[in-house]
Amino acid sequence: PPATMMFFTATMLAAIAAAASAEHLRGSMAALPAALLGAGPAGTYEGSETVLDQKINAKVVLTSDNAMDLSISGVVDINCSGEAYSFDGASGAITLNDVGTEGDCVHDALAKSGATLDGITYVAESDRIDVTVMYELLTLTMELDHVDAGMVSSVENLGLVAPISDLYEKYFFRFLEATPSGTYEGSKTVLDQKINAKVVLTSDNAMDLSISGVVDINCSGEAYSFDGASGAITLNDVGTEGDCVHDALAKSGATLDGITYVAESDRIDVTVMYELLTLTMELDHVDAGMVSSVEN
């Protein structure tokens, strides 16, 4: 109802204004959760990825400012507690202090799996942790999302007590009537090969799609339809011979498994199946699509 929307709009603006200390918000609103939650990692981060038709799960629990629990299951098997770490706030690098030492839990688990740890990084603007592991010819980066709020925020003048991050996730994109627009880009390294993808929504029903790497697609003016309830983006002619994307996929020996708009992250996920590999590319919004400022 309009009254409810006005209430939550006022709530969000007041909360954001307080968190920003009366400064105007700059850049994309996608950076808000990290800004509100603080600059350093805390709590629990989880994620999963499907590679070579096998699901890999990963979890990091930061039990203190210098100790973590790390678990990965799938092609690599790690389940280690109390691992000492250091954090570089400037670069976001998280270093396991003893990973190079025989007898350390993570060191021995990696050696047993025939894998190496390429790096752990905290991405402040998304409040997530990226864990990169190299296994045989595969470089796998797991994006672990924050699964606990890490703080409790009170907006006392409105009589509301709730995590601001929860309000953002539940209501902000509803105010925008979340639909994809503009340009989305992303890249991923698989089997030691970098794959780039780009979607440009030129209108409400046409897009340009390009993918380079193991699959080669460069198509303009592709007709699409969007389902706001599920986030599904359907290329209307992808099943038709003569369509640019159809023919490019056929030439590459690949199939398009789906395109999805993820409203809470304002990103587009493109999933392509190539031989035994299921590849999901997460494409971030690279133009703001809106001007945001909190006026007094």
Buried (B, 14 or more C-beta within 10 A) or exposed (E): EEEEEEBBBEBBEBBBBBBBEEEEBEEBBBBBBBBBBEEBBBBBBBBBBBBBEEEBBBBBBBEEEEBBBBBBBBBBEBEBEEBBBEBEEEEBEBBBEBBEEEEBBBBBBBEEBEBEBEBBBBBBBBBBBBBBBBBEEBBBBBBBEBEEBBEEBBBEEEEBEBBBBEBBBEBBBEEEEBBBBBBBBBBBBBBEEEBBBBBBBBEEEBBBBBBBBBBEBEBEEBBBEBEEEEBEBBBEBBEEEEBBBBBBBEEBEBEBEBBBBBBBBBBBBBBBBBEEBBBBBBBBBBEBBEEBEBEE
